[in-house]
Amino acid sequence: MNKPERNLEKLRKIVVKKALEGEKIKEIAHKYMVSRKFVYKWLKRFRENHEGEWWKDRSSRPKTIHKKVDEELKERIRELRIKQGMNVEKIAYLLKREGKALSQTTVTKVIKELGLPLWVNRKKRKRPRYKSFERQKPNELW
């Protein structure tokens, strides 16, 4: 059964009102086609802040970013990328050996942030021409 299109803020208010009136959580969840977890979550938010706008979504953005990459490390990544032409995997490995462990994902993000190309175009080395082993007569090569 598909859930009908609905106004979530209005639904949250109704669900909490029903729960406060004493209706069973299981019945509320079934009636409004939401999970019990949904009902408990919004009931908890109402109890924490019943005078404020408890029914609105909260930002999922983190309050602080714990592990920022410092400018010195960014310059090191720039140097390894431009001057030595290293790829992301090699840069992450080298930084780990230097005691500054960063994941490949973080190195990629820093490279994008610095505006550097993600792919390094390297000159292809010339391979020697293959010698033809075709001969006019059998065993002529040996």
MIFITI-461344 format. One record per residue: chain; x, y, z of N, C-alpha, C in turn. Coordinates in steps of 0.2 Angstrom, whole numbers, always signed. Layout:
MIFITI-461344
mol | n.X | n.Y | n.Z | ca.X | ca.Y | ca.Z | c.X | c.Y | c.Z
A | X | Y | Z | X | Y | Z | X | Y | Z .
...
***
This chain:
MIFITI-461344
mol | n.X | n.Y | n.Z | ca.X | ca.Y | ca.Z | c.X | c.Y | c.Z
A | +4 | -6 | +0 | +0 | +0 | +0 | +4 | +6 | +0 .
A | +3 | +11 | -5 | +7 | +17 | -5 | +5 | +22 | +0 .
A | +10 | +26 | +2 | +8 | +31 | +7 | +5 | +37 | +3 .
A | +0 | +40 | +5 | -3 | +46 | +1 | +2 | +52 | +2 .
A | +1 | +57 | -3 | +5 | +63 | -2 | +2 | +67 | +4 .
A | +6 | +70 | +8 | +4 | +73 | +14 | +8 | +78 | +17 .
A | +5 | +83 | +21 | +9 | +88 | +24 | +12 | +86 | +30 .
A | +18 | +85 | +30 | +22 | +82 | +36 | +21 | +86 | +43 .
A | +22 | +92 | +42 | +21 | +96 | +48 | +14 | +95 | +51 .
A | +9 | +95 | +47 | +2 | +94 | +50 | +1 | +87 | +53 .
A | +4 | +82 | +49 | +4 | +76 | +52 | +7 | +75 | +58 .
A | +13 | +78 | +59 | +17 | +77 | +65 | +13 | +80 | +71 .
A | +9 | +86 | +70 | +5 | +89 | +75 | -1 | +84 | +77 .
A | -4 | +81 | +72 | -9 | +77 | +73 | -7 | +71 | +77 .
A | -2 | +68 | +75 | +1 | +62 | +78 | +2 | +63 | +86 .
A | +6 | +68 | +87 | +7 | +70 | +94 | +1 | +71 | +98 .
A | -4 | +75 | +95 | -10 | +77 | +99 | -13 | +70 | +101 .
A | -14 | +65 | +96 | -17 | +59 | +97 | -13 | +55 | +103 .
A | -7 | +55 | +103 | -3 | +52 | +108 | -4 | +55 | +115 .
A | -4 | +61 | +115 | -6 | +65 | +121 | -13 | +64 | +124 .
A | -17 | +62 | +119 | -24 | +61 | +122 | -25 | +54 | +124 .
A | -19 | +50 | +123 | -19 | +43 | +126 | -20 | +37 | +122 .
A | -21 | +39 | +115 | -22 | +34 | +110 | -15 | +30 | +110 .
A | -16 | +23 | +109 | -10 | +19 | +108 | -6 | +21 | +102 .
A | +1 | +20 | +103 | +6 | +22 | +98 | +5 | +18 | +92 .
A | +4 | +11 | +93 | +4 | +6 | +88 | -2 | +8 | +84 .
A | -8 | +10 | +87 | -14 | +12 | +83 | -13 | +18 | +79 .
A | -10 | +23 | +82 | -8 | +29 | +79 | -4 | +28 | +72 .
A | +1 | +24 | +73 | +6 | +23 | +68 | +2 | +19 | +62 .
A | -2 | +14 | +64 | -6 | +11 | +59 | -11 | +15 | +55 .
A | -14 | +19 | +59 | -20 | +24 | +56 | -17 | +29 | +51 .
A | -11 | +32 | +53 | -8 | +37 | +49 | -2 | +34 | +44 .
A | -1 | +28 | +44 | +4 | +24 | +40 | +11 | +27 | +41 .
A | +13 | +28 | +47 | +19 | +30 | +49 | +22 | +24 | +54 .
A | +28 | +25 | +55 | +31 | +20 | +60 | +30 | +22 | +67 .
A | +31 | +17 | +71 | +30 | +19 | +79 | +36 | +23 | +80 .
A | +42 | +22 | +77 | +48 | +26 | +78 | +47 | +34 | +77 .
A | +43 | +35 | +71 | +41 | +41 | +69 | +37 | +45 | +75 .
A | +32 | +41 | +78 | +28 | +44 | +83 | +32 | +45 | +89 .
A | +36 | +41 | +91 | +40 | +42 | +97 | +45 | +48 | +96 .
A | +48 | +48 | +90 | +52 | +54 | +89 | +49 | +61 | +90 .
A | +43 | +61 | +87 | +40 | +68 | +87 | +37 | +69 | +94 .
A | +35 | +64 | +97 | +32 | +65 | +104 | +38 | +67 | +109 .
A | +44 | +64 | +108 | +50 | +66 | +112 | +52 | +74 | +110 .
A | +51 | +76 | +104 | +53 | +82 | +102 | +48 | +87 | +105 .
A | +42 | +85 | +105 | +37 | +90 | +108 | +38 | +91 | +116 .
A | +40 | +85 | +119 | +41 | +86 | +126 | +47 | +90 | +128 .
A | +52 | +90 | +123 | +58 | +93 | +124 | +57 | +101 | +123 .
A | +53 | +103 | +119 | +52 | +110 | +117 | +44 | +111 | +115 .
A | +40 | +110 | +119 | +33 | +111 | +117 | +30 | +118 | +115 .
A | +34 | +123 | +118 | +32 | +130 | +116 | +35 | +132 | +109 .
A | +41 | +129 | +107 | +44 | +131 | +101 | +41 | +128 | +95 .
A | +45 | +128 | +90 | +43 | +125 | +83 | +45 | +118 | +83 .
A | +43 | +114 | +87 | +45 | +107 | +88 | +44 | +102 | +81 .
A | +39 | +104 | +78 | +36 | +100 | +72 | +41 | +101 | +66 .
A | +45 | +106 | +66 | +49 | +108 | +60 | +55 | +103 | +60 .
A | +58 | +102 | +54 | +64 | +98 | +53 | +70 | +102 | +56 .
A | +74 | +98 | +58 | +81 | +101 | +61 | +86 | +100 | +55 .
A | +91 | +104 | +55 | +96 | +104 | +51 | +100 | +98 | +52 .
A | +102 | +94 | +47 | +106 | +88 | +48 | +114 | +90 | +47 .
A | +115 | +96 | +46 | +122 | +99 | +46 | +126 | +98 | +52 .
A | +132 | +96 | +52 | +136 | +95 | +58 | +137 | +102 | +61 .
A | +137 | +103 | +68 | +138 | +109 | +71 | +146 | +111 | +70 .
A | +150 | +106 | +71 | +157 | +108 | +70 | +160 | +102 | +65 .
A | +165 | +104 | +62 | +169 | +100 | +58 | +176 | +98 | +62 .
A | +176 | +92 | +64 | +182 | +91 | +68 | +189 | +90 | +65 .
A | +189 | +88 | +59 | +195 | +86 | +56 | +196 | +90 | +50 .
A | +198 | +97 | +50 | +200 | +101 | +45 | +207 | +100 | +42 .
A | +208 | +100 | +36 | +215 | +100 | +33 | +218 | +107 | +33 .
A | +224 | +107 | +37 | +227 | +113 | +37 | +230 | +116 | +31 .
A | +232 | +122 | +31 | +235 | +125 | +24 | +242 | +122 | +23 .
A | +246 | +120 | +27 | +252 | +117 | +26 | +251 | +110 | +23 .
A | +246 | +106 | +25 | +245 | +100 | +22 | +242 | +101 | +15 .
A | +238 | +106 | +14 | +236 | +107 | +7 | +241 | +109 | +2 .
A | +246 | +113 | +5 | +252 | +115 | +0 | +256 | +109 | -1 .
A | +257 | +104 | +3 | +260 | +98 | +2 | +257 | +94 | -3 .
A | +250 | +93 | -3 | +246 | +90 | -8 | +247 | +93 | -15 .
A | +247 | +100 | -15 | +247 | +103 | -21 | +254 | +102 | -24 .
A | +259 | +102 | -20 | +266 | +101 | -22 | +267 | +94 | -25 .
A | +264 | +89 | -22 | +265 | +82 | -24 | +261 | +81 | -30 .
A | +255 | +84 | -31 | +251 | +83 | -37 | +254 | +87 | -43 .
A | +256 | +93 | -42 | +259 | +97 | -48 | +266 | +95 | -50 .
A | +270 | +96 | -45 | +277 | +95 | -46 | +279 | +87 | -48 .
A | +276 | +83 | -44 | +278 | +76 | -45 | +273 | +72 | -49 .
A | +267 | +75 | -50 | +262 | +71 | -54 | +260 | +65 | -51 .
A | +259 | +65 | -44 | +257 | +59 | -41 | +249 | +59 | -41 .
A | +247 | +52 | -41 | +239 | +52 | -41 | +237 | +51 | -34 .
A | +230 | +51 | -33 | +227 | +52 | -26 | +230 | +46 | -22 .
A | +230 | +40 | -24 | +232 | +34 | -20 | +239 | +35 | -17 .
A | +244 | +37 | -22 | +251 | +38 | -20 | +252 | +44 | -15 .
A | +248 | +49 | -16 | +248 | +55 | -11 | +246 | +53 | -4 .
A | +240 | +49 | -4 | +238 | +47 | +2 | +243 | +42 | +6 .
A | +246 | +38 | +2 | +251 | +33 | +5 | +257 | +37 | +7 .
A | +259 | +42 | +3 | +265 | +46 | +5 | +264 | +50 | +12 .
A | +258 | +53 | +12 | +256 | +57 | +18 | +256 | +52 | +24 .
A | +253 | +46 | +23 | +253 | +41 | +29 | +260 | +40 | +31 .
A | +265 | +39 | +27 | +271 | +37 | +28 | +275 | +43 | +32 .
A | +273 | +49 | +31 | +275 | +55 | +34 | +272 | +56 | +41 .
A | +267 | +52 | +42 | +263 | +53 | +49 | +257 | +58 | +48 .
A | +255 | +59 | +42 | +249 | +64 | +41 | +244 | +60 | +38 .
A | +241 | +55 | +41 | +236 | +50 | +38 | +230 | +54 | +35 .
A | +229 | +54 | +29 | +222 | +56 | +26 | +220 | +51 | +21 .
A | +213 | +50 | +21 | +210 | +45 | +17 | +211 | +48 | +9 .
A | +210 | +43 | +5 | +210 | +45 | -2 | +204 | +50 | -4 .
A | +199 | +49 | +0 | +193 | +53 | -2 | +195 | +60 | +1 .
A | +198 | +61 | +6 | +200 | +68 | +9 | +205 | +71 | +4 .
A | +210 | +67 | +2 | +214 | +70 | -3 | +211 | +72 | -10 .
A | +206 | +68 | -12 | +202 | +70 | -18 | +199 | +76 | -17 .
A | +195 | +77 | -11 | +192 | +83 | -9 | +196 | +89 | -9 .
A | +202 | +88 | -6 | +207 | +94 | -6 | +209 | +96 | -13 .
A | +211 | +91 | -17 | +213 | +92 | -24 | +207 | +96 | -28 .
A | +201 | +94 | -27 | +195 | +98 | -30 | +195 | +105 | -27 .
A | +196 | +105 | -21 | +196 | +112 | -18 | +201 | +117 | -20 .
A | +207 | +114 | -22 | +212 | +118 | -24 | +212 | +119 | -32 .
A | +207 | +116 | -35 | +206 | +117 | -42 | +211 | +114 | -46 .
A | +214 | +109 | -44 | +218 | +105 | -48 | +215 | +99 | -52 .
A | +217 | +97 | -57 | +214 | +91 | -61 | +215 | +85 | -57 .
A | +209 | +81 | -57 | +209 | +74 | -54 | +214 | +69 | -57 .
A | +214 | +70 | -64 | +218 | +65 | -68 | +224 | +68 | -70 .
A | +230 | +65 | -70 | +236 | +67 | -72 | +237 | +64 | -79 .
A | +238 | +68 | -84 | +240 | +65 | -91 | +247 | +64 | -91 .
A | +249 | +58 | -91 | +256 | +56 | -92 | +258 | +54 | -99 .
A | +264 | +56 | -101 | +266 | +54 | -107 | +267 | +46 | -108 .
A | +264 | +43 | -113 | +265 | +36 | -113 | +272 | +34 | -116 .
A | +275 | +30 | -113 | +282 | +28 | -115 | +281 | +24 | -121 .
A | +286 | +25 | -126 | +286 | +21 | -132 | +288 | +14 | -131 .
A | +284 | +9 | -134 | +286 | +2 | -133 | +290 | +0 | -139 .
A | +295 | -4 | -138 | +299 | -7 | -144 | +294 | -10 | -149 .
A | +296 | -10 | -155 | +292 | -13 | -160 | +293 | -21 | -159 .
A | +287 | -24 | -160 | +288 | -32 | -160 | +291 | -35 | -166 .
A | +295 | -39 | -165 | +299 | -43 | -170 | +294 | -48 | -173 .
A | +294 | -48 | -179 | +289 | -52 | -183 | +292 | -59 | -183 .
A | +289 | -64 | -181 | +291 | -71 | -181 | +289 | -75 | -187 .
A | +286 | -72 | -191 | +284 | -75 | -197 | +290 | -76 | -202 .
A | +291 | -82 | -204 | +297 | -83 | -209 | +294 | -87 | -215 .
A | +298 | -86 | -220 | +297 | -89 | -227 | +296 | -97 | -227 .
A | +301 | -99 | -223 | +302 | -107 | -223 | +301 | -109 | -215 .
A | +299 | -115 | -214 | +299 | -118 | -207 | +306 | -118 | -205 .
A | +307 | -117 | -198 | +313 | -117 | -194 | +318 | -112 | -197 .
A | +316 | -107 | -201 | +321 | -102 | -203 | +324 | -98 | -198 .
A | +320 | -96 | -193 | +322 | -92 | -187 | +327 | -95 | -183 .
A | +327 | -101 | -182 | +332 | -105 | -177 | +338 | -107 | -181 .
***
